[in-house]
Amino acid sequence: MMRVRTISVFGLTESVIAEQLTQFKQLFPQLTLGIESNLLEIQLKLCAAKSINAELMASAAEAIEWICRKLGNQVFSDTGQSMEQVVGMLLREKNATLAVAESCTGGLIANLLTDVPGSSHYFLISAVTYANQAKIKLLDVNADTLERNGAVSEQTASEMARGAKNIADATYGLATSGIAGPGGGTDDKPVGTVCIGLATPLSATGHRFNFSDHSRRANKHIFAMTALDLLRKELLGA
């Protein structure tokens, strides 16, 4: 079996993808589609049983277009690029820059971004503001916002993102504040809750997500990838 292409999807379950792509075998009998999952990221492996030729490549191109149309903007790459590579490419295309403020992800977003060669063209600064006082002093988060809403809130995440953007004079600001576990959760904000702030040239918004209770390390990865995916969709205008 020869792999033809890898299509990367974020934020959909295997069952949802399988349901969306039920006609694949009927439409593309020369090809097979394997699924590998890593938390919320799913790799679709497009393979062929026989030698690759022009006819097969044409069929593969048609299949990729069909899959991307079916799954929409949940597909973040059809060329094997990682999420951080895609985000970096989009930032460079827009001649835009990014500043990051992280609490629960502890610098993981910055680590992912700087794994990409040339990231200095668009990535300006990262602040790991774990304590509330750090959020107030470094990011200019309003103390009243923290008192009223808590550190894990859309309001706080929004102010963190705006603060990071302003500090670095960046085009975009991205921030995370959440509960990675294993402790610290409440009925209102269980383990697996993350609030992501996104500051754009026009506004700053906060977004709350709730994920199943994974390990602390897994939650941190999910939170970081979700933040990057939110930025990716903003850059695409989705």
Contacts in CASP RR format, 6 or more apart in sequence:
PFRMAT RR
TARGET T0000
AUTHOR 0000-0000-0000
METHOD contacts of the structure
MODEL  1
MMRVRTISVFGLTESVIAEQLTQFKQLFPQLTLGIESNLLEIQLKLCAAK
SINAELMASAAEAIEWICRKLGNQVFSDTGQSMEQVVGMLLREKNATLAV
AESCTGGLIANLLTDVPGSSHYFLISAVTYANQAKIKLLDVNADTLERNG
AVSEQTASEMARGAKNIADATYGLATSGIAGPGGGTDDKPVGTVCIGLAT
PLSATGHRFNFSDHSRRANKHIFAMTALDLLRKELLGA
1 32 0 8 1.000
1 47 0 8 1.000
1 48 0 8 1.000
1 49 0 8 1.000
2 47 0 8 1.000
2 48 0 8 1.000
2 49 0 8 1.000
2 50 0 8 1.000
2 51 0 8 1.000
2 52 0 8 1.000
3 45 0 8 1.000
3 46 0 8 1.000
3 47 0 8 1.000
4 31 0 8 1.000
4 46 0 8 1.000
4 47 0 8 1.000
4 48 0 8 1.000
4 52 0 8 1.000
4 56 0 8 1.000
4 57 0 8 1.000
4 60 0 8 1.000
5 46 0 8 1.000
5 60 0 8 1.000
5 64 0 8 1.000
5 78 0 8 1.000
5 79 0 8 1.000
5 80 0 8 1.000
6 43 0 8 1.000
6 44 0 8 1.000
6 45 0 8 1.000
6 46 0 8 1.000
6 77 0 8 1.000
6 78 0 8 1.000
6 79 0 8 1.000
6 80 0 8 1.000
7 43 0 8 1.000
7 44 0 8 1.000
7 46 0 8 1.000
7 64 0 8 1.000
7 67 0 8 1.000
7 68 0 8 1.000
7 75 0 8 1.000
7 77 0 8 1.000
7 78 0 8 1.000
7 80 0 8 1.000
8 41 0 8 1.000
8 42 0 8 1.000
8 43 0 8 1.000
8 44 0 8 1.000
8 75 0 8 1.000
8 76 0 8 1.000
8 77 0 8 1.000
8 78 0 8 1.000
8 80 0 8 1.000
8 81 0 8 1.000
8 82 0 8 1.000
8 83 0 8 1.000
9 17 0 8 1.000
9 41 0 8 1.000
9 42 0 8 1.000
9 43 0 8 1.000
9 44 0 8 1.000
9 71 0 8 1.000
9 74 0 8 1.000
9 75 0 8 1.000
9 76 0 8 1.000
10 40 0 8 1.000
10 41 0 8 1.000
10 42 0 8 1.000
10 74 0 8 1.000
10 76 0 8 1.000
10 83 0 8 1.000
10 225 0 8 1.000
10 229 0 8 1.000
11 40 0 8 1.000
11 41 0 8 1.000
11 42 0 8 1.000
11 74 0 8 1.000
11 229 0 8 1.000
12 20 0 8 1.000
12 42 0 8 1.000
12 71 0 8 1.000
12 74 0 8 1.000
14 35 0 8 1.000
14 37 0 8 1.000
14 42 0 8 1.000
17 35 0 8 1.000
17 42 0 8 1.000
17 44 0 8 1.000
17 71 0 8 1.000
18 35 0 8 1.000
20 70 0 8 1.000
20 71 0 8 1.000
21 33 0 8 1.000
21 67 0 8 1.000
21 70 0 8 1.000
21 71 0 8 1.000
24 31 0 8 1.000
24 33 0 8 1.000
24 63 0 8 1.000
24 66 0 8 1.000
24 67 0 8 1.000
27 63 0 8 1.000
27 66 0 8 1.000
28 59 0 8 1.000
28 62 0 8 1.000
28 63 0 8 1.000
28 66 0 8 1.000
30 48 0 8 1.000
30 49 0 8 1.000
30 50 0 8 1.000
30 56 0 8 1.000
30 59 0 8 1.000
31 46 0 8 1.000
31 47 0 8 1.000
31 48 0 8 1.000
31 56 0 8 1.000
31 59 0 8 1.000
31 60 0 8 1.000
31 63 0 8 1.000
32 46 0 8 1.000
32 47 0 8 1.000
32 48 0 8 1.000
32 49 0 8 1.000
33 44 0 8 1.000
33 45 0 8 1.000
33 46 0 8 1.000
33 47 0 8 1.000
34 44 0 8 1.000
34 45 0 8 1.000
34 46 0 8 1.000
34 47 0 8 1.000
35 42 0 8 1.000
35 43 0 8 1.000
35 44 0 8 1.000
35 45 0 8 1.000
36 42 0 8 1.000
36 43 0 8 1.000
36 45 0 8 1.000
37 43 0 8 1.000
39 214 0 8 1.000
39 218 0 8 1.000
39 221 0 8 1.000
39 222 0 8 1.000
39 225 0 8 1.000
40 211 0 8 1.000
40 222 0 8 1.000
40 225 0 8 1.000
40 226 0 8 1.000
41 83 0 8 1.000
41 225 0 8 1.000
44 67 0 8 1.000
46 60 0 8 1.000
46 63 0 8 1.000
46 64 0 8 1.000
48 56 0 8 1.000
48 60 0 8 1.000
50 56 0 8 1.000
64 78 0 8 1.000
67 75 0 8 1.000
67 78 0 8 1.000
68 75 0 8 1.000
68 78 0 8 1.000
73 233 0 8 1.000
73 236 0 8 1.000
73 238 0 8 1.000
76 83 0 8 1.000
76 86 0 8 1.000
76 229 0 8 1.000
76 232 0 8 1.000
77 83 0 8 1.000
77 85 0 8 1.000
77 86 0 8 1.000
81 89 0 8 1.000
82 112 0 8 1.000
82 116 0 8 1.000
83 112 0 8 1.000
83 225 0 8 1.000
83 228 0 8 1.000
83 229 0 8 1.000
83 232 0 8 1.000
84 112 0 8 1.000
84 113 0 8 1.000
84 115 0 8 1.000
84 116 0 8 1.000
84 228 0 8 1.000
85 116 0 8 1.000
86 232 0 8 1.000
87 113 0 8 1.000
87 228 0 8 1.000
87 231 0 8 1.000
87 232 0 8 1.000
87 235 0 8 1.000
88 113 0 8 1.000
88 116 0 8 1.000
88 119 0 8 1.000
88 122 0 8 1.000
90 232 0 8 1.000
90 235 0 8 1.000
90 236 0 8 1.000
91 97 0 8 1.000
91 98 0 8 1.000
91 121 0 8 1.000
91 122 0 8 1.000
91 123 0 8 1.000
91 171 0 8 1.000
91 172 0 8 1.000
91 235 0 8 1.000
92 121 0 8 1.000
92 122 0 8 1.000
94 171 0 8 1.000
94 235 0 8 1.000
96 122 0 8 1.000
96 171 0 8 1.000
96 172 0 8 1.000
96 235 0 8 1.000
97 122 0 8 1.000
97 123 0 8 1.000
97 124 0 8 1.000
97 168 0 8 1.000
97 170 0 8 1.000
97 171 0 8 1.000
97 172 0 8 1.000
98 113 0 8 1.000
98 122 0 8 1.000
98 123 0 8 1.000
98 124 0 8 1.000
98 170 0 8 1.000
98 171 0 8 1.000
98 172 0 8 1.000
98 173 0 8 1.000
98 174 0 8 1.000
98 231 0 8 1.000
99 124 0 8 1.000
99 125 0 8 1.000
99 126 0 8 1.000
99 163 0 8 1.000
99 164 0 8 1.000
99 165 0 8 1.000
99 167 0 8 1.000
99 168 0 8 1.000
99 170 0 8 1.000
99 172 0 8 1.000
99 173 0 8 1.000
99 174 0 8 1.000
100 107 0 8 1.000
100 109 0 8 1.000
100 110 0 8 1.000
100 113 0 8 1.000
100 123 0 8 1.000
100 125 0 8 1.000
100 126 0 8 1.000
100 127 0 8 1.000
100 164 0 8 1.000
100 173 0 8 1.000
100 174 0 8 1.000
100 175 0 8 1.000
101 126 0 8 1.000
101 127 0 8 1.000
101 129 0 8 1.000
101 135 0 8 1.000
101 139 0 8 1.000
101 160 0 8 1.000
101 161 0 8 1.000
101 163 0 8 1.000
101 164 0 8 1.000
101 173 0 8 1.000
101 174 0 8 1.000
101 175 0 8 1.000
101 176 0 8 1.000
102 108 0 8 1.000
102 109 0 8 1.000
102 110 0 8 1.000
102 126 0 8 1.000
102 127 0 8 1.000
102 128 0 8 1.000
102 129 0 8 1.000
102 175 0 8 1.000
102 176 0 8 1.000
103 128 0 8 1.000
103 129 0 8 1.000
103 130 0 8 1.000
103 135 0 8 1.000
103 151 0 8 1.000
103 160 0 8 1.000
103 175 0 8 1.000
103 176 0 8 1.000
103 177 0 8 1.000
103 178 0 8 1.000
104 152 0 8 1.000
104 176 0 8 1.000
104 177 0 8 1.000
104 178 0 8 1.000
104 179 0 8 1.000
104 180 0 8 1.000
104 194 0 8 1.000
104 219 0 8 1.000
104 220 0 8 1.000
104 223 0 8 1.000
105 176 0 8 1.000
105 220 0 8 1.000
105 223 0 8 1.000
105 224 0 8 1.000
105 227 0 8 1.000
106 128 0 8 1.000
106 130 0 8 1.000
106 220 0 8 1.000
107 126 0 8 1.000
107 128 0 8 1.000
108 220 0 8 1.000
108 221 0 8 1.000
108 223 0 8 1.000
108 224 0 8 1.000
109 126 0 8 1.000
109 174 0 8 1.000
109 176 0 8 1.000
109 224 0 8 1.000
109 227 0 8 1.000
109 228 0 8 1.000
110 123 0 8 1.000
110 126 0 8 1.000
112 224 0 8 1.000
112 228 0 8 1.000
113 119 0 8 1.000
113 123 0 8 1.000
114 123 0 8 1.000
124 168 0 8 1.000
124 170 0 8 1.000
125 164 0 8 1.000
125 167 0 8 1.000
125 168 0 8 1.000
125 170 0 8 1.000
127 134 0 8 1.000
127 138 0 8 1.000
127 139 0 8 1.000
127 164 0 8 1.000
127 167 0 8 1.000
129 135 0 8 1.000
129 138 0 8 1.000
129 139 0 8 1.000
129 160 0 8 1.000
132 141 0 8 1.000
132 146 0 8 1.000
132 151 0 8 1.000
135 141 0 8 1.000
135 146 0 8 1.000
135 151 0 8 1.000
135 156 0 8 1.000
135 159 0 8 1.000
135 160 0 8 1.000
136 142 0 8 1.000
136 143 0 8 1.000
136 146 0 8 1.000
138 167 0 8 1.000
139 159 0 8 1.000
139 160 0 8 1.000
139 163 0 8 1.000
139 164 0 8 1.000
139 167 0 8 1.000
139 175 0 8 1.000
140 159 0 8 1.000
140 163 0 8 1.000
140 166 0 8 1.000
141 156 0 8 1.000
141 159 0 8 1.000
141 160 0 8 1.000
141 163 0 8 1.000
142 159 0 8 1.000
145 153 0 8 1.000
145 155 0 8 1.000
145 156 0 8 1.000
145 159 0 8 1.000
146 156 0 8 1.000
148 155 0 8 1.000
149 155 0 8 1.000
149 156 0 8 1.000
150 156 0 8 1.000
151 177 0 8 1.000
151 178 0 8 1.000
152 177 0 8 1.000
152 178 0 8 1.000
152 179 0 8 1.000
152 189 0 8 1.000
152 193 0 8 1.000
152 194 0 8 1.000
152 195 0 8 1.000
153 177 0 8 1.000
153 195 0 8 1.000
153 208 0 8 1.000
154 195 0 8 1.000
154 197 0 8 1.000
154 205 0 8 1.000
154 206 0 8 1.000
154 207 0 8 1.000
154 208 0 8 1.000
155 206 0 8 1.000
156 177 0 8 1.000
156 195 0 8 1.000
157 175 0 8 1.000
157 176 0 8 1.000
157 177 0 8 1.000
157 195 0 8 1.000
157 196 0 8 1.000
157 197 0 8 1.000
157 206 0 8 1.000
157 207 0 8 1.000
158 175 0 8 1.000
158 197 0 8 1.000
158 198 0 8 1.000
158 199 0 8 1.000
158 204 0 8 1.000
158 205 0 8 1.000
158 206 0 8 1.000
159 204 0 8 1.000
160 175 0 8 1.000
160 177 0 8 1.000
160 197 0 8 1.000
161 173 0 8 1.000
161 174 0 8 1.000
161 175 0 8 1.000
161 197 0 8 1.000
161 198 0 8 1.000
161 199 0 8 1.000
161 204 0 8 1.000
161 206 0 8 1.000
162 173 0 8 1.000
162 199 0 8 1.000
162 204 0 8 1.000
163 173 0 8 1.000
163 199 0 8 1.000
164 170 0 8 1.000
164 173 0 8 1.000
164 174 0 8 1.000
164 175 0 8 1.000
164 199 0 8 1.000
165 171 0 8 1.000
165 172 0 8 1.000
165 173 0 8 1.000
165 199 0 8 1.000
165 204 0 8 1.000
171 200 0 8 1.000
171 201 0 8 1.000
172 198 0 8 1.000
172 199 0 8 1.000
172 200 0 8 1.000
172 201 0 8 1.000
172 231 0 8 1.000
172 234 0 8 1.000
173 197 0 8 1.000
173 198 0 8 1.000
173 199 0 8 1.000
173 200 0 8 1.000
174 196 0 8 1.000
174 197 0 8 1.000
174 198 0 8 1.000
174 199 0 8 1.000
174 227 0 8 1.000
174 228 0 8 1.000
174 230 0 8 1.000
174 231 0 8 1.000
175 196 0 8 1.000
175 197 0 8 1.000
175 198 0 8 1.000
175 199 0 8 1.000
175 227 0 8 1.000
176 194 0 8 1.000
176 195 0 8 1.000
176 196 0 8 1.000
176 197 0 8 1.000
176 223 0 8 1.000
176 224 0 8 1.000
176 227 0 8 1.000
177 194 0 8 1.000
177 195 0 8 1.000
178 189 0 8 1.000
178 192 0 8 1.000
178 193 0 8 1.000
178 194 0 8 1.000
178 195 0 8 1.000
178 223 0 8 1.000
179 185 0 8 1.000
179 189 0 8 1.000
179 190 0 8 1.000
179 191 0 8 1.000
179 192 0 8 1.000
179 193 0 8 1.000
179 194 0 8 1.000
180 191 0 8 1.000
180 192 0 8 1.000
180 216 0 8 1.000
180 219 0 8 1.000
180 220 0 8 1.000
180 223 0 8 1.000
181 191 0 8 1.000
181 192 0 8 1.000
181 213 0 8 1.000
181 216 0 8 1.000
181 219 0 8 1.000
182 191 0 8 1.000
182 215 0 8 1.000
182 216 0 8 1.000
183 191 0 8 1.000
184 191 0 8 1.000
185 191 0 8 1.000
185 193 0 8 1.000
190 210 0 8 1.000
190 213 0 8 1.000
191 213 0 8 1.000
191 219 0 8 1.000
192 210 0 8 1.000
192 211 0 8 1.000
192 212 0 8 1.000
192 213 0 8 1.000
192 214 0 8 1.000
192 219 0 8 1.000
192 222 0 8 1.000
193 208 0 8 1.000
193 209 0 8 1.000
193 210 0 8 1.000
193 211 0 8 1.000
194 208 0 8 1.000
194 209 0 8 1.000
194 211 0 8 1.000
194 219 0 8 1.000
194 222 0 8 1.000
194 223 0 8 1.000
194 226 0 8 1.000
194 227 0 8 1.000
195 206 0 8 1.000
195 207 0 8 1.000
195 208 0 8 1.000
195 209 0 8 1.000
196 206 0 8 1.000
196 207 0 8 1.000
196 208 0 8 1.000
196 209 0 8 1.000
196 223 0 8 1.000
196 226 0 8 1.000
196 227 0 8 1.000
196 230 0 8 1.000
197 204 0 8 1.000
197 205 0 8 1.000
197 206 0 8 1.000
197 207 0 8 1.000
197 227 0 8 1.000
197 230 0 8 1.000
198 204 0 8 1.000
198 205 0 8 1.000
198 206 0 8 1.000
198 207 0 8 1.000
198 230 0 8 1.000
198 231 0 8 1.000
198 234 0 8 1.000
199 205 0 8 1.000
200 234 0 8 1.000
207 230 0 8 1.000
209 223 0 8 1.000
209 226 0 8 1.000
211 219 0 8 1.000
211 222 0 8 1.000
214 222 0 8 1.000
END
